[in-house]
Amino acid sequence: MNRVSFLAIVLLFACKDSAPKKFLSLFNGTDLSGWHWDVPALDSLPQTPPPFVVRQGLLVSLGEPSGHLLTDSIFENYQLDLAYRFAGAAGNCGVLVHASTPRALYKMFPQSIEVQLMHENAGDFWCIVENIETPDMETRRGPKEKWGITEGMERRIKNLTDGTENPLGEWNTLRIQCHRDTISVWVNEVLVNKGWHATAQKGRIALQAEGAEVEFKDITLTALQE
């Protein structure tokens, strides 16, 4: 068991009569300790450089080849905070919570609920073989008969606001609270989405490589009361 995994257990599963640490840094600014990647292209081309690197103290998703960087540890009842920015052109990326079975969708995406970071769409939910409910679902997700959690179905639930992201190239803050079956999302301190009855309540946290270079920093986890 590595140090990050041990600390995660202390953080989130400590006995009630102890004094558990409530705060954990998920990125040390030096290497990817506590994380592992799942990049399908590397199965057949193992010499291909992975799309996740540490550069000048930042965790960087290079965007290609497509895949995911996942925490080694499984988390439940927490608040995730991080800062992100698109380093060059606008593009797509996301943070996945409650990630479990790898490559469950399109032989690429782990079973999870995605918090979208695509430029000008930050805060959308995407259902990836898991589901979540929000108010005004038919307006935000489309016709009910097309809802679903697998290939070809309406899996996107649009966020509540527009204009919450900073201009391209500037840092944005993201906060995700996962408490029991509820997930709440803030971008730059604005509540942009909230959902209930999530079909998963624990799992790994994942960052995407999905075509665009994205920089991350200040990735921290705070335990929430059960």
Biotite code that builds the C-alpha atoms (Angstrom):
import biotite.structure as struc

atoms = struc.array([
    struc.Atom([0.000, 0.000, 0.000], chain_id="A", res_id=1, res_name="MET", atom_name="CA", element="C"),
    struc.Atom([1.506, 3.372, -0.988], chain_id="A", res_id=2, res_name="ASN", atom_name="CA", element="C"),
    struc.Atom([1.507, 6.452, 1.203], chain_id="A", res_id=3, res_name="ARG", atom_name="CA", element="C"),
    struc.Atom([-1.377, 8.200, -0.593], chain_id="A", res_id=4, res_name="VAL", atom_name="CA", element="C"),
    struc.Atom([-3.596, 5.116, -0.303], chain_id="A", res_id=5, res_name="SER", atom_name="CA", element="C"),
    struc.Atom([-2.833, 4.839, 3.399], chain_id="A", res_id=6, res_name="PHE", atom_name="CA", element="C"),
    struc.Atom([-3.601, 8.492, 4.022], chain_id="A", res_id=7, res_name="LEU", atom_name="CA", element="C"),
    struc.Atom([-6.854, 8.182, 2.094], chain_id="A", res_id=8, res_name="ALA", atom_name="CA", element="C"),
    struc.Atom([-7.949, 5.356, 4.347], chain_id="A", res_id=9, res_name="ILE", atom_name="CA", element="C"),
    struc.Atom([-7.003, 7.369, 7.431], chain_id="A", res_id=10, res_name="VAL", atom_name="CA", element="C"),
    struc.Atom([-8.864, 10.354, 6.033], chain_id="A", res_id=11, res_name="LEU", atom_name="CA", element="C"),
    struc.Atom([-12.120, 8.728, 5.072], chain_id="A", res_id=12, res_name="LEU", atom_name="CA", element="C"),
    struc.Atom([-12.455, 5.547, 7.075], chain_id="A", res_id=13, res_name="PHE", atom_name="CA", element="C"),
    struc.Atom([-10.951, 6.368, 10.471], chain_id="A", res_id=14, res_name="ALA", atom_name="CA", element="C"),
    struc.Atom([-12.661, 5.051, 13.587], chain_id="A", res_id=15, res_name="CYS", atom_name="CA", element="C"),
    struc.Atom([-15.155, 7.346, 15.264], chain_id="A", res_id=16, res_name="LYS", atom_name="CA", element="C"),
    struc.Atom([-13.101, 7.503, 18.470], chain_id="A", res_id=17, res_name="ASP", atom_name="CA", element="C"),
    struc.Atom([-10.005, 8.761, 16.640], chain_id="A", res_id=18, res_name="SER", atom_name="CA", element="C"),
    struc.Atom([-9.231, 12.207, 15.211], chain_id="A", res_id=19, res_name="ALA", atom_name="CA", element="C"),
    struc.Atom([-8.947, 11.634, 11.446], chain_id="A", res_id=20, res_name="PRO", atom_name="CA", element="C"),
    struc.Atom([-7.177, 14.048, 9.161], chain_id="A", res_id=21, res_name="LYS", atom_name="CA", element="C"),
    struc.Atom([-9.798, 15.957, 7.178], chain_id="A", res_id=22, res_name="LYS", atom_name="CA", element="C"),
    struc.Atom([-7.598, 17.312, 4.382], chain_id="A", res_id=23, res_name="PHE", atom_name="CA", element="C"),
    struc.Atom([-5.514, 15.503, 1.772], chain_id="A", res_id=24, res_name="LEU", atom_name="CA", element="C"),
    struc.Atom([-3.448, 16.771, -1.150], chain_id="A", res_id=25, res_name="SER", atom_name="CA", element="C"),
    struc.Atom([-3.896, 14.461, -4.142], chain_id="A", res_id=26, res_name="LEU", atom_name="CA", element="C"),
    struc.Atom([-0.991, 15.920, -6.146], chain_id="A", res_id=27, res_name="PHE", atom_name="CA", element="C"),
    struc.Atom([2.458, 16.574, -4.720], chain_id="A", res_id=28, res_name="ASN", atom_name="CA", element="C"),
    struc.Atom([3.678, 18.816, -7.567], chain_id="A", res_id=29, res_name="GLY", atom_name="CA", element="C"),
    struc.Atom([6.581, 16.475, -8.340], chain_id="A", res_id=30, res_name="THR", atom_name="CA", element="C"),
    struc.Atom([5.254, 13.175, -9.698], chain_id="A", res_id=31, res_name="ASP", atom_name="CA", element="C"),
    struc.Atom([2.091, 11.134, -10.141], chain_id="A", res_id=32, res_name="LEU", atom_name="CA", element="C"),
    struc.Atom([2.320, 9.193, -6.901], chain_id="A", res_id=33, res_name="SER", atom_name="CA", element="C"),
    struc.Atom([-1.138, 7.976, -5.903], chain_id="A", res_id=34, res_name="GLY", atom_name="CA", element="C"),
    struc.Atom([-2.394, 7.932, -9.495], chain_id="A", res_id=35, res_name="TRP", atom_name="CA", element="C"),
    struc.Atom([-2.375, 5.460, -12.389], chain_id="A", res_id=36, res_name="HIS", atom_name="CA", element="C"),
    struc.Atom([-3.479, 5.808, -15.978], chain_id="A", res_id=37, res_name="TRP", atom_name="CA", element="C"),
    struc.Atom([-5.734, 3.751, -18.222], chain_id="A", res_id=38, res_name="ASP", atom_name="CA", element="C"),
    struc.Atom([-4.978, 4.606, -21.865], chain_id="A", res_id=39, res_name="VAL", atom_name="CA", element="C"),
    struc.Atom([-6.280, 2.023, -24.356], chain_id="A", res_id=40, res_name="PRO", atom_name="CA", element="C"),
    struc.Atom([-3.846, 3.042, -27.113], chain_id="A", res_id=41, res_name="ALA", atom_name="CA", element="C"),
    struc.Atom([-0.943, 1.994, -24.925], chain_id="A", res_id=42, res_name="LEU", atom_name="CA", element="C"),
    struc.Atom([-2.150, -1.624, -25.020], chain_id="A", res_id=43, res_name="ASP", atom_name="CA", element="C"),
    struc.Atom([-0.951, -2.010, -28.612], chain_id="A", res_id=44, res_name="SER", atom_name="CA", element="C"),
    struc.Atom([1.639, 0.804, -28.652], chain_id="A", res_id=45, res_name="LEU", atom_name="CA", element="C"),
    struc.Atom([3.359, 0.537, -25.263], chain_id="A", res_id=46, res_name="PRO", atom_name="CA", element="C"),
    struc.Atom([6.200, 2.827, -26.318], chain_id="A", res_id=47, res_name="GLN", atom_name="CA", element="C"),
    struc.Atom([3.794, 5.726, -26.893], chain_id="A", res_id=48, res_name="THR", atom_name="CA", element="C"),
    struc.Atom([4.326, 8.441, -24.256], chain_id="A", res_id=49, res_name="PRO", atom_name="CA", element="C"),
    struc.Atom([1.413, 8.588, -21.814], chain_id="A", res_id=50, res_name="PRO", atom_name="CA", element="C"),
    struc.Atom([-0.780, 11.693, -21.981], chain_id="A", res_id=51, res_name="PRO", atom_name="CA", element="C"),
    struc.Atom([-0.307, 12.673, -18.326], chain_id="A", res_id=52, res_name="PHE", atom_name="CA", element="C"),
    struc.Atom([2.872, 14.412, -17.142], chain_id="A", res_id=53, res_name="VAL", atom_name="CA", element="C"),
    struc.Atom([4.140, 16.713, -14.430], chain_id="A", res_id=54, res_name="VAL", atom_name="CA", element="C"),
    struc.Atom([5.493, 19.977, -15.805], chain_id="A", res_id=55, res_name="ARG", atom_name="CA", element="C"),
    struc.Atom([6.741, 22.930, -13.757], chain_id="A", res_id=56, res_name="GLN", atom_name="CA", element="C"),
    struc.Atom([4.802, 21.775, -10.726], chain_id="A", res_id=57, res_name="GLY", atom_name="CA", element="C"),
    struc.Atom([1.547, 21.267, -12.640], chain_id="A", res_id=58, res_name="LEU", atom_name="CA", element="C"),
    struc.Atom([-0.295, 18.075, -13.486], chain_id="A", res_id=59, res_name="LEU", atom_name="CA", element="C"),
    struc.Atom([-0.836, 18.235, -17.239], chain_id="A", res_id=60, res_name="VAL", atom_name="CA", element="C"),
    struc.Atom([-3.220, 16.287, -19.425], chain_id="A", res_id=61, res_name="SER", atom_name="CA", element="C"),
    struc.Atom([-1.705, 16.491, -22.908], chain_id="A", res_id=62, res_name="LEU", atom_name="CA", element="C"),
    struc.Atom([-4.988, 15.402, -24.496], chain_id="A", res_id=63, res_name="GLY", atom_name="CA", element="C"),
    struc.Atom([-3.610, 12.587, -26.653], chain_id="A", res_id=64, res_name="GLU", atom_name="CA", element="C"),
    struc.Atom([-3.766, 9.630, -26.707], chain_id="A", res_id=65, res_name="PRO", atom_name="CA", element="C"),
    struc.Atom([-7.192, 9.564, -25.085], chain_id="A", res_id=66, res_name="SER", atom_name="CA", element="C"),
    struc.Atom([-7.527, 8.013, -21.667], chain_id="A", res_id=67, res_name="GLY", atom_name="CA", element="C"),
    struc.Atom([-7.865, 8.620, -17.950], chain_id="A", res_id=68, res_name="HIS", atom_name="CA", element="C"),
    struc.Atom([-5.673, 9.250, -14.936], chain_id="A", res_id=69, res_name="LEU", atom_name="CA", element="C"),
    struc.Atom([-7.244, 7.679, -11.863], chain_id="A", res_id=70, res_name="LEU", atom_name="CA", element="C"),
    struc.Atom([-6.543, 7.815, -8.160], chain_id="A", res_id=71, res_name="THR", atom_name="CA", element="C"),
    struc.Atom([-5.254, 4.583, -6.683], chain_id="A", res_id=72, res_name="ASP", atom_name="CA", element="C"),
    struc.Atom([-7.621, 5.057, -3.763], chain_id="A", res_id=73, res_name="SER", atom_name="CA", element="C"),
    struc.Atom([-11.408, 4.901, -3.590], chain_id="A", res_id=74, res_name="ILE", atom_name="CA", element="C"),
    struc.Atom([-13.159, 7.841, -1.919], chain_id="A", res_id=75, res_name="PHE", atom_name="CA", element="C"),
    struc.Atom([-16.577, 8.493, -0.435], chain_id="A", res_id=76, res_name="GLU", atom_name="CA", element="C"),
    struc.Atom([-18.217, 11.592, 1.129], chain_id="A", res_id=77, res_name="ASN", atom_name="CA", element="C"),
    struc.Atom([-15.715, 14.268, 0.176], chain_id="A", res_id=78, res_name="TYR", atom_name="CA", element="C"),
    struc.Atom([-15.147, 17.688, -1.294], chain_id="A", res_id=79, res_name="GLN", atom_name="CA", element="C"),
    struc.Atom([-12.721, 17.874, -4.212], chain_id="A", res_id=80, res_name="LEU", atom_name="CA", element="C"),
    struc.Atom([-11.104, 21.221, -5.020], chain_id="A", res_id=81, res_name="ASP", atom_name="CA", element="C"),
    struc.Atom([-8.766, 21.988, -7.895], chain_id="A", res_id=82, res_name="LEU", atom_name="CA", element="C"),
    struc.Atom([-7.722, 24.691, -10.333], chain_id="A", res_id=83, res_name="ALA", atom_name="CA", element="C"),
    struc.Atom([-7.566, 24.102, -14.090], chain_id="A", res_id=84, res_name="TYR", atom_name="CA", element="C"),
    struc.Atom([-6.961, 25.949, -17.325], chain_id="A", res_id=85, res_name="ARG", atom_name="CA", element="C"),
    struc.Atom([-6.690, 25.154, -21.016], chain_id="A", res_id=86, res_name="PHE", atom_name="CA", element="C"),
    struc.Atom([-3.050, 25.775, -21.829], chain_id="A", res_id=87, res_name="ALA", atom_name="CA", element="C"),
    struc.Atom([-3.621, 26.500, -25.521], chain_id="A", res_id=88, res_name="GLY", atom_name="CA", element="C"),
    struc.Atom([-6.721, 26.176, -27.669], chain_id="A", res_id=89, res_name="ALA", atom_name="CA", element="C"),
    struc.Atom([-10.123, 25.576, -26.124], chain_id="A", res_id=90, res_name="ALA", atom_name="CA", element="C"),
    struc.Atom([-11.131, 21.954, -25.961], chain_id="A", res_id=91, res_name="GLY", atom_name="CA", element="C"),
    struc.Atom([-12.587, 19.109, -23.974], chain_id="A", res_id=92, res_name="ASN", atom_name="CA", element="C"),
    struc.Atom([-11.760, 17.483, -20.645], chain_id="A", res_id=93, res_name="CYS", atom_name="CA", element="C"),
    struc.Atom([-13.536, 16.321, -17.519], chain_id="A", res_id=94, res_name="GLY", atom_name="CA", element="C"),
    struc.Atom([-13.306, 15.172, -13.930], chain_id="A", res_id=95, res_name="VAL", atom_name="CA", element="C"),
    struc.Atom([-14.947, 11.834, -13.204], chain_id="A", res_id=96, res_name="LEU", atom_name="CA", element="C"),
    struc.Atom([-16.219, 10.874, -9.761], chain_id="A", res_id=97, res_name="VAL", atom_name="CA", element="C"),
    struc.Atom([-17.267, 7.465, -8.413], chain_id="A", res_id=98, res_name="HIS", atom_name="CA", element="C"),
    struc.Atom([-15.228, 5.793, -11.169], chain_id="A", res_id=99, res_name="ALA", atom_name="CA", element="C"),
    struc.Atom([-15.233, 1.994, -11.050], chain_id="A", res_id=100, res_name="SER", atom_name="CA", element="C"),
    struc.Atom([-15.244, -0.506, -13.943], chain_id="A", res_id=101, res_name="THR", atom_name="CA", element="C"),
    struc.Atom([-12.658, 0.599, -16.541], chain_id="A", res_id=102, res_name="PRO", atom_name="CA", element="C"),
    struc.Atom([-13.582, 1.019, -20.211], chain_id="A", res_id=103, res_name="ARG", atom_name="CA", element="C"),
    struc.Atom([-17.271, 0.476, -19.506], chain_id="A", res_id=104, res_name="ALA", atom_name="CA", element="C"),
    struc.Atom([-18.428, 2.910, -22.229], chain_id="A", res_id=105, res_name="LEU", atom_name="CA", element="C"),
    struc.Atom([-17.107, 2.926, -25.802], chain_id="A", res_id=106, res_name="TYR", atom_name="CA", element="C"),
    struc.Atom([-14.237, 0.743, -24.503], chain_id="A", res_id=107, res_name="LYS", atom_name="CA", element="C"),
    struc.Atom([-12.741, 3.978, -23.184], chain_id="A", res_id=108, res_name="MET", atom_name="CA", element="C"),
    struc.Atom([-14.628, 5.623, -20.288], chain_id="A", res_id=109, res_name="PHE", atom_name="CA", element="C"),
    struc.Atom([-14.772, 4.122, -16.789], chain_id="A", res_id=110, res_name="PRO", atom_name="CA", element="C"),
    struc.Atom([-18.166, 3.660, -15.184], chain_id="A", res_id=111, res_name="GLN", atom_name="CA", element="C"),
    struc.Atom([-18.659, 6.977, -13.386], chain_id="A", res_id=112, res_name="SER", atom_name="CA", element="C"),
    struc.Atom([-20.387, 10.348, -13.359], chain_id="A", res_id=113, res_name="ILE", atom_name="CA", element="C"),
    struc.Atom([-18.466, 13.003, -15.250], chain_id="A", res_id=114, res_name="GLU", atom_name="CA", element="C"),
    struc.Atom([-18.280, 16.668, -14.334], chain_id="A", res_id=115, res_name="VAL", atom_name="CA", element="C"),
    struc.Atom([-17.612, 18.313, -17.671], chain_id="A", res_id=116, res_name="GLN", atom_name="CA", element="C"),
    struc.Atom([-14.788, 20.820, -18.141], chain_id="A", res_id=117, res_name="LEU", atom_name="CA", element="C"),
    struc.Atom([-15.245, 21.424, -21.880], chain_id="A", res_id=118, res_name="MET", atom_name="CA", element="C"),
    struc.Atom([-14.726, 25.131, -22.541], chain_id="A", res_id=119, res_name="HIS", atom_name="CA", element="C"),
    struc.Atom([-18.034, 27.016, -22.125], chain_id="A", res_id=120, res_name="GLU", atom_name="CA", element="C"),
    struc.Atom([-19.740, 23.850, -20.834], chain_id="A", res_id=121, res_name="ASN", atom_name="CA", element="C"),
    struc.Atom([-18.051, 23.425, -17.466], chain_id="A", res_id=122, res_name="ALA", atom_name="CA", element="C"),
    struc.Atom([-20.342, 21.829, -14.909], chain_id="A", res_id=123, res_name="GLY", atom_name="CA", element="C"),
    struc.Atom([-22.463, 19.640, -17.173], chain_id="A", res_id=124, res_name="ASP", atom_name="CA", element="C"),
    struc.Atom([-23.057, 16.117, -15.879], chain_id="A", res_id=125, res_name="PHE", atom_name="CA", element="C"),
    struc.Atom([-22.414, 13.150, -18.170], chain_id="A", res_id=126, res_name="TRP", atom_name="CA", element="C"),
    struc.Atom([-23.801, 9.792, -17.088], chain_id="A", res_id=127, res_name="CYS", atom_name="CA", element="C"),
    struc.Atom([-21.332, 6.983, -17.825], chain_id="A", res_id=128, res_name="ILE", atom_name="CA", element="C"),
    struc.Atom([-23.047, 3.696, -16.931], chain_id="A", res_id=129, res_name="VAL", atom_name="CA", element="C"),
    struc.Atom([-24.189, 5.482, -13.749], chain_id="A", res_id=130, res_name="GLU", atom_name="CA", element="C"),
    struc.Atom([-27.105, 7.860, -13.367], chain_id="A", res_id=131, res_name="ASN", atom_name="CA", element="C"),
    struc.Atom([-28.013, 11.019, -11.494], chain_id="A", res_id=132, res_name="ILE", atom_name="CA", element="C"),
    struc.Atom([-31.194, 13.109, -11.343], chain_id="A", res_id=133, res_name="GLU", atom_name="CA", element="C"),
    struc.Atom([-31.584, 16.885, -11.395], chain_id="A", res_id=134, res_name="THR", atom_name="CA", element="C"),
    struc.Atom([-34.487, 19.340, -11.418], chain_id="A", res_id=135, res_name="PRO", atom_name="CA", element="C"),
    struc.Atom([-35.996, 20.212, -14.801], chain_id="A", res_id=136, res_name="ASP", atom_name="CA", element="C"),
    struc.Atom([-34.557, 17.061, -16.383], chain_id="A", res_id=137, res_name="MET", atom_name="CA", element="C"),
    struc.Atom([-36.491, 17.142, -19.642], chain_id="A", res_id=138, res_name="GLU", atom_name="CA", element="C"),
    struc.Atom([-35.292, 20.664, -20.431], chain_id="A", res_id=139, res_name="THR", atom_name="CA", element="C"),
    struc.Atom([-31.709, 19.922, -19.493], chain_id="A", res_id=140, res_name="ARG", atom_name="CA", element="C"),
    struc.Atom([-31.380, 16.324, -20.742], chain_id="A", res_id=141, res_name="ARG", atom_name="CA", element="C"),
    struc.Atom([-33.842, 16.043, -23.600], chain_id="A", res_id=142, res_name="GLY", atom_name="CA", element="C"),
    struc.Atom([-36.885, 13.812, -24.169], chain_id="A", res_id=143, res_name="PRO", atom_name="CA", element="C"),
    struc.Atom([-37.330, 11.294, -21.371], chain_id="A", res_id=144, res_name="LYS", atom_name="CA", element="C"),
    struc.Atom([-37.640, 8.343, -23.737], chain_id="A", res_id=145, res_name="GLU", atom_name="CA", element="C"),
    struc.Atom([-34.065, 8.975, -24.894], chain_id="A", res_id=146, res_name="LYS", atom_name="CA", element="C"),
    struc.Atom([-32.467, 9.092, -21.445], chain_id="A", res_id=147, res_name="TRP", atom_name="CA", element="C"),
    struc.Atom([-29.910, 6.428, -20.717], chain_id="A", res_id=148, res_name="GLY", atom_name="CA", element="C"),
    struc.Atom([-26.455, 5.661, -19.382], chain_id="A", res_id=149, res_name="ILE", atom_name="CA", element="C"),
    struc.Atom([-24.912, 3.710, -22.264], chain_id="A", res_id=150, res_name="THR", atom_name="CA", element="C"),
    struc.Atom([-23.915, 4.239, -25.879], chain_id="A", res_id=151, res_name="GLU", atom_name="CA", element="C"),
    struc.Atom([-26.384, 6.165, -28.039], chain_id="A", res_id=152, res_name="GLY", atom_name="CA", element="C"),
    struc.Atom([-28.527, 7.470, -25.189], chain_id="A", res_id=153, res_name="MET", atom_name="CA", element="C"),
    struc.Atom([-28.988, 11.014, -23.842], chain_id="A", res_id=154, res_name="GLU", atom_name="CA", element="C"),
    struc.Atom([-26.362, 11.035, -21.106], chain_id="A", res_id=155, res_name="ARG", atom_name="CA", element="C"),
    struc.Atom([-25.659, 14.770, -20.829], chain_id="A", res_id=156, res_name="ARG", atom_name="CA", element="C"),
    struc.Atom([-27.411, 16.957, -18.245], chain_id="A", res_id=157, res_name="ILE", atom_name="CA", element="C"),
    struc.Atom([-26.686, 20.600, -18.991], chain_id="A", res_id=158, res_name="LYS", atom_name="CA", element="C"),
    struc.Atom([-25.437, 22.900, -16.248], chain_id="A", res_id=159, res_name="ASN", atom_name="CA", element="C"),
    struc.Atom([-27.513, 25.671, -14.683], chain_id="A", res_id=160, res_name="LEU", atom_name="CA", element="C"),
    struc.Atom([-25.527, 28.734, -15.718], chain_id="A", res_id=161, res_name="THR", atom_name="CA", element="C"),
    struc.Atom([-23.616, 30.388, -18.546], chain_id="A", res_id=162, res_name="ASP", atom_name="CA", element="C"),
    struc.Atom([-20.592, 32.643, -18.354], chain_id="A", res_id=163, res_name="GLY", atom_name="CA", element="C"),
    struc.Atom([-19.060, 31.234, -15.165], chain_id="A", res_id=164, res_name="THR", atom_name="CA", element="C"),
    struc.Atom([-15.723, 30.295, -16.758], chain_id="A", res_id=165, res_name="GLU", atom_name="CA", element="C"),
    struc.Atom([-12.830, 32.726, -16.935], chain_id="A", res_id=166, res_name="ASN", atom_name="CA", element="C"),
    struc.Atom([-11.370, 33.734, -20.318], chain_id="A", res_id=167, res_name="PRO", atom_name="CA", element="C"),
    struc.Atom([-9.378, 31.072, -22.120], chain_id="A", res_id=168, res_name="LEU", atom_name="CA", element="C"),
    struc.Atom([-5.899, 30.702, -20.643], chain_id="A", res_id=169, res_name="GLY", atom_name="CA", element="C"),
    struc.Atom([-6.870, 31.923, -17.168], chain_id="A", res_id=170, res_name="GLU", atom_name="CA", element="C"),
    struc.Atom([-7.204, 29.637, -14.175], chain_id="A", res_id=171, res_name="TRP", atom_name="CA", element="C"),
    struc.Atom([-10.629, 28.412, -13.083], chain_id="A", res_id=172, res_name="ASN", atom_name="CA", element="C"),
    struc.Atom([-11.524, 26.854, -9.750], chain_id="A", res_id=173, res_name="THR", atom_name="CA", element="C"),
    struc.Atom([-13.635, 23.726, -9.544], chain_id="A", res_id=174, res_name="LEU", atom_name="CA", element="C"),
    struc.Atom([-15.313, 22.343, -6.434], chain_id="A", res_id=175, res_name="ARG", atom_name="CA", element="C"),
    struc.Atom([-17.191, 19.043, -6.395], chain_id="A", res_id=176, res_name="ILE", atom_name="CA", element="C"),
    struc.Atom([-18.991, 17.852, -3.278], chain_id="A", res_id=177, res_name="GLN", atom_name="CA", element="C"),
    struc.Atom([-19.974, 14.201, -3.211], chain_id="A", res_id=178, res_name="CYS", atom_name="CA", element="C"),
    struc.Atom([-22.141, 13.515, -0.166], chain_id="A", res_id=179, res_name="HIS", atom_name="CA", element="C"),
    struc.Atom([-24.068, 10.267, -0.031], chain_id="A", res_id=180, res_name="ARG", atom_name="CA", element="C"),
    struc.Atom([-26.088, 10.205, -3.295], chain_id="A", res_id=181, res_name="ASP", atom_name="CA", element="C"),
    struc.Atom([-25.816, 13.952, -3.970], chain_id="A", res_id=182, res_name="THR", atom_name="CA", element="C"),
    struc.Atom([-23.231, 15.680, -6.188], chain_id="A", res_id=183, res_name="ILE", atom_name="CA", element="C"),
    struc.Atom([-22.857, 19.487, -6.216], chain_id="A", res_id=184, res_name="SER", atom_name="CA", element="C"),
    struc.Atom([-20.538, 21.448, -8.522], chain_id="A", res_id=185, res_name="VAL", atom_name="CA", element="C"),
    struc.Atom([-19.154, 24.989, -8.327], chain_id="A", res_id=186, res_name="TRP", atom_name="CA", element="C"),
    struc.Atom([-17.080, 26.736, -11.002], chain_id="A", res_id=187, res_name="VAL", atom_name="CA", element="C"),
    struc.Atom([-15.330, 29.894, -9.844], chain_id="A", res_id=188, res_name="ASN", atom_name="CA", element="C"),
    struc.Atom([-17.453, 29.791, -6.666], chain_id="A", res_id=189, res_name="GLU", atom_name="CA", element="C"),
    struc.Atom([-20.749, 29.711, -8.608], chain_id="A", res_id=190, res_name="VAL", atom_name="CA", element="C"),
    struc.Atom([-23.053, 26.719, -8.109], chain_id="A", res_id=191, res_name="LEU", atom_name="CA", element="C"),
    struc.Atom([-23.413, 25.351, -11.638], chain_id="A", res_id=192, res_name="VAL", atom_name="CA", element="C"),
    struc.Atom([-25.018, 21.944, -11.065], chain_id="A", res_id=193, res_name="ASN", atom_name="CA", element="C"),
    struc.Atom([-26.526, 19.724, -8.387], chain_id="A", res_id=194, res_name="LYS", atom_name="CA", element="C"),
    struc.Atom([-27.964, 16.238, -8.642], chain_id="A", res_id=195, res_name="GLY", atom_name="CA", element="C"),
    struc.Atom([-29.516, 13.593, -6.408], chain_id="A", res_id=196, res_name="TRP", atom_name="CA", element="C"),
    struc.Atom([-30.060, 9.847, -6.376], chain_id="A", res_id=197, res_name="HIS", atom_name="CA", element="C"),
    struc.Atom([-26.664, 9.120, -7.898], chain_id="A", res_id=198, res_name="ALA", atom_name="CA", element="C"),
    struc.Atom([-26.443, 5.399, -8.556], chain_id="A", res_id=199, res_name="THR", atom_name="CA", element="C"),
    struc.Atom([-22.898, 5.282, -7.150], chain_id="A", res_id=200, res_name="ALA", atom_name="CA", element="C"),
    struc.Atom([-21.660, 6.858, -3.937], chain_id="A", res_id=201, res_name="GLN", atom_name="CA", element="C"),
    struc.Atom([-17.973, 5.982, -3.940], chain_id="A", res_id=202, res_name="LYS", atom_name="CA", element="C"),
    struc.Atom([-15.164, 5.247, -6.354], chain_id="A", res_id=203, res_name="GLY", atom_name="CA", element="C"),
    struc.Atom([-11.972, 6.605, -7.805], chain_id="A", res_id=204, res_name="ARG", atom_name="CA", element="C"),
    struc.Atom([-11.478, 10.164, -9.070], chain_id="A", res_id=205, res_name="ILE", atom_name="CA", element="C"),
    struc.Atom([-10.303, 10.487, -12.668], chain_id="A", res_id=206, res_name="ALA", atom_name="CA", element="C"),
    struc.Atom([-8.968, 13.216, -14.950], chain_id="A", res_id=207, res_name="LEU", atom_name="CA", element="C"),
    struc.Atom([-9.427, 12.902, -18.695], chain_id="A", res_id=208, res_name="GLN", atom_name="CA", element="C"),
    struc.Atom([-7.177, 13.172, -21.700], chain_id="A", res_id=209, res_name="ALA", atom_name="CA", element="C"),
    struc.Atom([-9.701, 14.067, -24.380], chain_id="A", res_id=210, res_name="GLU", atom_name="CA", element="C"),
    struc.Atom([-7.980, 15.983, -27.143], chain_id="A", res_id=211, res_name="GLY", atom_name="CA", element="C"),
    struc.Atom([-6.930, 19.256, -25.498], chain_id="A", res_id=212, res_name="ALA", atom_name="CA", element="C"),
    struc.Atom([-4.040, 20.179, -23.229], chain_id="A", res_id=213, res_name="GLU", atom_name="CA", element="C"),
    struc.Atom([-5.244, 21.061, -19.737], chain_id="A", res_id=214, res_name="VAL", atom_name="CA", element="C"),
    struc.Atom([-3.193, 22.053, -16.692], chain_id="A", res_id=215, res_name="GLU", atom_name="CA", element="C"),
    struc.Atom([-4.229, 21.227, -13.122], chain_id="A", res_id=216, res_name="PHE", atom_name="CA", element="C"),
    struc.Atom([-2.973, 22.367, -9.735], chain_id="A", res_id=217, res_name="LYS", atom_name="CA", element="C"),
    struc.Atom([-4.020, 22.570, -6.064], chain_id="A", res_id=218, res_name="ASP", atom_name="CA", element="C"),
    struc.Atom([-5.863, 19.224, -6.166], chain_id="A", res_id=219, res_name="ILE", atom_name="CA", element="C"),
    struc.Atom([-7.137, 18.627, -2.647], chain_id="A", res_id=220, res_name="THR", atom_name="CA", element="C"),
    struc.Atom([-9.688, 16.462, -0.898], chain_id="A", res_id=221, res_name="LEU", atom_name="CA", element="C"),
    struc.Atom([-11.614, 17.282, 2.264], chain_id="A", res_id=222, res_name="THR", atom_name="CA", element="C"),
    struc.Atom([-13.648, 14.659, 4.099], chain_id="A", res_id=223, res_name="ALA", atom_name="CA", element="C"),
    struc.Atom([-17.321, 15.402, 4.684], chain_id="A", res_id=224, res_name="LEU", atom_name="CA", element="C"),
    struc.Atom([-19.407, 14.208, 7.591], chain_id="A", res_id=225, res_name="GLN", atom_name="CA", element="C"),
    struc.Atom([-21.316, 11.057, 6.752], chain_id="A", res_id=226, res_name="GLU", atom_name="CA", element="C"),
])
